[in-house]
Amino acid sequence: MEMSKSEKTHKKQIQPEKISPLGKTDDVEVANDAKLNPKQELFCKLYISDREFFGNGVQAYFEAYGVDKSKAGSYKTACTNASRLLSNAKVLEKINELLEKEDLNDPFVDKQLGFLITQNADFKTKLGAIREYNKLRKRITEKDDIERPILIQDW
């Protein structure tokens, strides 16, 4: 039975994109009711790992999808697809699930804070992280924390 053109178009829209030689689109998109594929699972695991990929979507994408970094346009492609993955609800759900399984400890929190300080996507968050870092290191004292002696003079 032959499908009509509108049925073909509809079917094409809901299927994930196929892997290209450069990894241009890979299967980055995830349908709402779909599970993550093995590459997306690996991306999530690398993204939260304590290796050099921690919090770095581009590097996690390169590793998970096996993209050849030497090919022209591969970095831009990785940036685009990592951004797509990190804005996908299912991927974020998996990342949060993996983070919840990890024990929150000082080194992990320090890495998170370091990630926020070194990222350049959200400067408001970056500034907040820098303030928190300075507060933890007691480099800056809040105005409320300063004790000033009160001098009473007799006139």
ABEGO torsion letter per residue (X at the ends): XBBBAAAAAAAAAABBBBBBAAGAAEBABBBAABBBBAAAAAAAAAAABABAABGBAAAAAAAAAGBBAABBGAAAAAAAAAAAAAABAAAAAAAAAAAAABBBBAAAAAAAAAAAAABAABAAAAAAAAAAAAAAAGABBBAAABBBBBBBBBX
